[in-house]
């Protein structure tokens, strides 16, 4: 159905993720990150770092703060937040700062970008975080996602290199809302 009021994202189902969604989120991240990040990252980063980050984090899936957007049974978007600052991969999370939520592991199916999926996810994430008392938000954005977060109202603060292991770092941008 065409028309000015048609919302393509309305054909999707939004729900909280669970541990049972690990495979679906892994599949989404493994479709999304290699395809969408390649224009902004070196071949070395794509080969060494992207495989490390393109995996679901169980603590997010079980937090009741991580959302899936599904088309039928296929995950086409995922993302969430935590109240604790992200810790190193498979390590402990950081401190909790009153009123601050950290946007975490947001991804969209590369075949479905610019269809309102990311905006719908982020609206759900921000609404849920605000209901828990968050009034400020921070994300560690990929270089690729900076324009998306800026369109959502986030402001870039600084470019950083996230350490992901010995002599491995991932260029990102710290953004706030």
Secondary structure, 3 states (H helix, E strand, C coil): CCCCCCCHHHHCEEEECCHHHHHHHHHHHHHHHHHHHCCCCCHHHHHHCHHHHCCCCHHHHCCCCEEEEEECCEEEEEEEEECECCCCCCCCCCCECCCEEEEEEEEECHHHCCCCHHHHHHHHHHHHHHHCCCCEEEEEECCCCHHHHHHCCCEEEEEEEEEEECCEEEEEEEEEC
